[in-house]
Amino acid sequence: MLTSTDFSGLFNRRFFNNFLPIPARHQLYLGVGTPSFELPDITGNRTVKLADYRGKQPVILAFTRIFTEKQYCPLCFPHIVALNENYEKFTEKGAEILMITSTDEQQSKIVVKDLGLKMPLLSDPSCSVFRRYGTGQSLGAPLPAQFVLDQEGKLQFTHLFSFLDPNASVERLLAALEISDEK
């Protein structure tokens, strides 16, 4: 028996705004602060301001590609799971992971529940934060990227999407935190 894929919720304004390919671009500089933002945290049911972490703790911004609450990017899904499974390794180092998705709040609530996310999942359906960070876009959604910010909010590590290396591994992100601790 053939099963059909449910594409409901996929073809929306976000999909069409992100359909044409725009490559990721290095527009942020190491050792410099990054654009501030304020987004709803679906996991904690609150608003998160990046500025609230400055002077307190390192932050990993994990921009991820989720098409709808039922459709994950096949390159990003294992990364989301790995970050969630290793969340405590990051918090033990004093860091917070802020996962950012372009799904709307309703879709994001389903993602949090289905995946049992421990880390904050921030909803950016307008993709404005994705654009400010230069993550790029293609085929209906912004591309994934990871940024490690030190305790002062300065950029210490950047990983932008490529087909050969779509996401920075847990090990690379933990190593980037170690390097930022040494500075």
C-alpha positions in Angstrom: 0.0 0.0 0.0 1.3 3.4 -0.9 1.2 6.1 1.8 0.9 9.7 0.8 2.9 12.5 2.3 0.9 15.2 4.0 2.0 18.6 2.5 -0.6 20.6 4.3 0.9 23.7 5.8 3.9 23.6 3.5 2.8 26.0 0.7 2.5 29.2 2.7 3.9 32.7 2.4 7.2 31.6 4.0 7.6 28.8 1.4 7.2 31.2 -1.5 9.4 33.9 0.1 12.2 31.4 0.5 11.7 29.4 -2.7 14.5 30.9 -4.8 18.0 29.9 -3.9 20.1 32.5 -2.1 23.5 31.1 -0.9 24.6 31.5 2.7 27.2 34.3 3.0 29.7 35.2 5.6 28.6 38.6 6.7 29.4 38.5 10.4 33.0 38.8 11.7 34.7 36.7 14.4 35.3 38.6 17.6 32.5 41.0 16.9 29.0 41.1 18.3 26.1 39.8 16.3 22.7 41.2 15.4 20.3 41.3 18.4 16.9 39.8 18.2 13.8 39.0 20.2 11.7 35.8 19.4 9.1 33.7 21.1 10.4 30.6 22.8 7.9 27.8 22.2 9.6 25.4 24.7 9.5 27.8 27.6 6.4 29.8 26.6 8.3 33.2 26.9 10.1 35.7 24.8 13.8 35.4 24.4 16.1 38.4 23.8 19.6 37.5 22.7 20.9 40.6 24.6 19.7 38.9 27.9 22.6 36.4 27.6 25.4 39.0 27.1 27.7 39.1 30.1 26.1 35.9 31.5 26.9 32.9 29.3 28.0 31.6 25.9 25.2 30.9 23.4 24.9 28.6 20.4 22.5 29.8 17.8 21.4 26.7 15.9 19.3 27.9 12.9 17.5 24.8 11.6 15.4 23.9 8.6 11.9 22.5 9.4 9.4 22.8 6.6 6.3 22.0 8.7 5.4 20.3 11.9 5.3 17.0 9.9 8.2 17.6 7.5 11.8 18.0 8.6 14.8 18.6 6.4 16.5 15.2 6.1 19.9 16.9 6.7 18.7 18.8 9.7 16.6 16.3 11.5 19.5 14.2 12.8 21.3 17.4 13.9 18.2 18.5 15.9 18.1 15.1 17.6 21.8 15.1 18.3 21.7 18.6 19.8 18.7 17.6 22.0 20.4 14.3 23.1 23.5 16.2 24.0 21.9 19.3 25.5 23.3 18.6 28.9 26.9 18.6 27.6 26.4 22.2 26.5 24.6 23.3 29.7 27.4 21.7 31.8 29.8 24.0 30.0 27.6 26.9 30.9 26.3 27.5 27.4 22.7 27.7 26.1 21.5 26.4 22.8 18.9 28.6 21.1 17.4 26.6 18.2 15.8 28.9 15.7 13.2 27.7 13.1 11.0 29.3 10.5 7.9 27.4 11.5 5.1 29.4 13.0 4.3 29.2 16.7 1.5 26.5 16.2 3.8 24.3 14.1 6.6 24.8 16.5 4.5 23.7 19.5 4.0 20.4 17.7 7.7 20.0 17.0 8.6 20.7 20.6 6.1 18.0 21.8 6.9 15.4 19.2 10.7 15.7 19.6 10.6 16.3 23.4 12.9 19.3 23.0 14.8 20.3 26.0 16.4 23.4 24.5 14.6 26.6 23.6 12.9 26.5 20.2 12.5 30.0 18.9 10.0 30.8 16.1 11.0 33.1 13.3 8.3 32.6 10.6 9.2 35.9 8.9 12.8 34.6 8.6 14.0 38.1 9.5 16.7 36.7 11.9 17.8 34.1 9.4 18.3 36.9 6.9 20.2 39.1 9.3 22.6 36.3 10.0 23.0 35.5 6.2 22.0 31.8 6.4 20.7 31.7 2.8 17.6 30.0 1.6 16.3 27.4 -0.9 13.3 25.4 -1.9 10.9 27.0 0.6 12.9 27.4 3.8 16.0 29.2 5.1 19.2 27.2 5.2 20.6 25.9 8.5 23.6 27.5 10.2 25.3 27.5 13.6 27.0 30.4 15.4 28.8 30.2 18.7 28.8 33.4 20.8 31.1 33.9 23.8 29.8 35.2 27.2 30.2 38.8 25.9 28.1 38.0 22.8 31.0 38.1 20.4 31.1 35.6 17.5 33.6 32.8 18.0 32.5 30.3 15.4 30.4 30.2 12.3 29.2 27.2 10.3 27.1 27.9 7.2 25.3 25.2 5.2 26.9 23.3 2.3 25.8 20.0 0.8 29.1 18.5 1.8 28.8 19.7 5.4 25.2 20.8 6.2 25.5 21.2 10.0 28.3 21.6 12.5 28.5 18.4 14.6 28.0 18.4 18.4 31.7 17.8 18.8 32.7 20.8 16.7 30.3 23.0 18.6 31.6 21.8 21.9 35.2 22.4 20.7 34.2 25.9 19.6 33.0 26.5 23.2 36.3 25.3 24.5 38.2 27.7 22.3 36.0 30.7 23.3 36.6 29.7 27.0 40.4 30.0 26.5 40.2 33.6 25.2 
